[in-house]
Amino acid sequence: MKEFDIVPSLKIKRKAVFDLEGIYKMMREWLDINGLIGNFKEVSYGEGITPRGKDIIIDWETHHDVSSYVRFKIRVTFLILGINK
């Protein structure tokens, strides 16, 4: 199957206080509302401690079959660096 990137990448960079748990839940709810939660899987989750703080990486994947010939795949990566409470 041939793949095309519709949205090659979307990055949000922010140095501020934010609610990681809230963003995580909101994005899962968006997948559910849009009928994408049935094929959802958390491909990987990793965390580690560095001198600047805690780093977390989370990879999600889901898809939607438009027809027997077309499938939309959605991949989401959370890369959170230097978390300090």
Sequence and secondary structure as in RCSB ss.txt:
>XXXX:A:sequence
MKEFDIVPSLKIKRKAVFDLEGIYKMMREWLDINGLIGNFKEVSYGEGITPRGKDIIIDWETHHDVSSYVRFKIR
VTFLILGINK
>XXXX:A:secstr
     SS        S   HHHHHHHHHHHHHHTT GGG EEEEEEEEEETTEEEEEEEEEEEEESSSS EEEEE
EEEEEEEE  
